[in-house]
Amino acid sequence: MADATGVTRRDRTRIWLAAVLPLVALLVFLLLFLRFGPAGVFTGSFPPVEELTITRVTLPDRGVLRVHAVNGGPAPVTVAQVLVDDASWVHTIDGPRTIGRLESREITIPYPWVEGEPVVVRLVTSTGLTFDKEVAVAVRTPAPDARYLTTFALLGLYAGVVPVFIGLLWFPFLRDLSQKWIEFFLSLTAGLLLFLGVDALAEAVELSALVPAAFQGLGLVLLGLVGTPLVLAAVGRRRRGSGPASPVYVAMLVALAIGLHNLGEGLAIGAAYASGEIALGSFLVIGFLLHNTTEGLAILAPLTRSRVTLGLLAVLGLLAGVPTIVGAWIGGFTYSPGWTALFFAIGAGAIVQVLVELARLFPGGEKGSIAAPLNVAGFLAGMLIMYLTGLLVTA
């Protein structure tokens, strides 16, 4: 019996068999390789390739170090010794000493660390390989209690939420501009966002190098960078059909992209304060504060000819600014290079889609108004503003 497309049940069965047959052949070949392949010869002649990543060292209490390690290599790793400042120390592990592929362990070390001094932890495997992690400044790791939740929330408020809302105060100024100056500020917004996107992508790639190899840090970056604009484009197409995006929708996209980027900034701030680098954390807050004030302007640019309420402005400001608080909490309490790299990549990917939507807001975009001298000047001015304010963000 044939269905509406004229395909019979026998045809469907044949199609599925043709699809499954190569998978069965591949499985059989893998089993033959594992059973009769030459891997055993090499295993007996060479030591296993070991890789152990110390993702974080925390100091939860006076006289206690806690090491978080992940096996990102192809072979199991056995922790034979734990050294602190070149001296062997007793320790406990929350599981077997042999750590399988993709498994993690938490190692607790009773060590009398001194506040303000550096500490170097070294894990020695059964084959003699060593894996190190340095704590630049020994300070007690913040616990997620009311005091530190409030402190990190205030840091995120200062660095992200308040600056964005200050930038939104430019709205009365933008509403009184002529069309050519509106296009100038749209171009300036594009310059701001392009700079933010490249900055986020660079951060993501840099952090991907700290991700255990098995978790493929660059793969995470690629997923965030490519997947985010595709998902946003698909959602936008489903929401509005084939017509152009409304200015309010574009402003929402801008706020979302900025919020995802600010999430990464909050992670950096939280991690700096949690690791005791107070001076670095303060510079980050000051730099991001100036950096993010211009982001309010970027959110407003698409709305200059739209009817806007205070409620809409509040939603846009919160969407762009509040992720900084969330990032500060994550960075302060459970910092992870993998998640941070992914968040930065998602932010960069969202900015790609925003730039596409911004280009469609130019009335004569197809006739070359995007390349008009004043608009080019606005685009370059946006990048220059981000560069100059970024000089205060100490890496």
C-alpha angles and dihedrals in degrees: 000000000000126000127222091287094052095251115138126214090252090054092051091049091051091050093051092046089052089052096047098042096075090049091053091048091050092050092050091049092050091050091050091049093050092047102041105013125118095252092105092061092056093042090057094046102044134042116249120269106250128195126175124174121201100210097181144357114206131188103208096168142007109286095014131105122185120198122198112202132179128195105225095164132097097252135053115265125213117207106220102169141010119211126192115193089346094306125109114242136191113249145166128231124207092229142000118334090238109080115202126215112295091005123125135207136197114218118197117203124188097219127155097228119186118228113250097017126106122254127199120201120196127188116204118201128211090261093054098255116140132212120193138198126182126208102206094199121018109224131146111273112244115254120218094253130132093271097054095036088058093044095052091043089056091049090053090046092053095044102039120008102044096044092051092051090047088054090052089063087079090074097098089050093051095048092063096054126108121246095263091055091046088057088048091057092044087055090046088052090053090052092049092050095045089054091048091048095052090045091051092047092050090051091048093051092047092050092046088070088064094054116101108263095241091061091057103225094197089050090056089050091050092049092052095043097047101027098052099060091043092052092045091048092050093048091047093049091049091048100049105018117223096326126104120278117261119245090246091054091050090049089052090051091050091050091047093050092048090047092054090049091048089052087064091047090053090051090055092049094047093046092049094052093042091054092051097254092133096160091052091047092051092050089049092053093048093045095046090046091060092036094053099047089077089054090072087060090052091054093050099048096082092048101057094109097034132093105256130187129201088245092058091049090050092051092048092049093049092046090054099037110034094066086069088066092047090049092050090053093049093045093046098048111022109013114182125178091210096055091041092052090049093050092050090049092050089051091051091048092050090053090055090059092044091055090053091052092045091055089057092058093069106100093216098028093136091050094056104264089133087065094047112131094246092050092048088052090051092050093051091044090055092054092044092052091053091046094051095045089044090062087076092056104091112211 
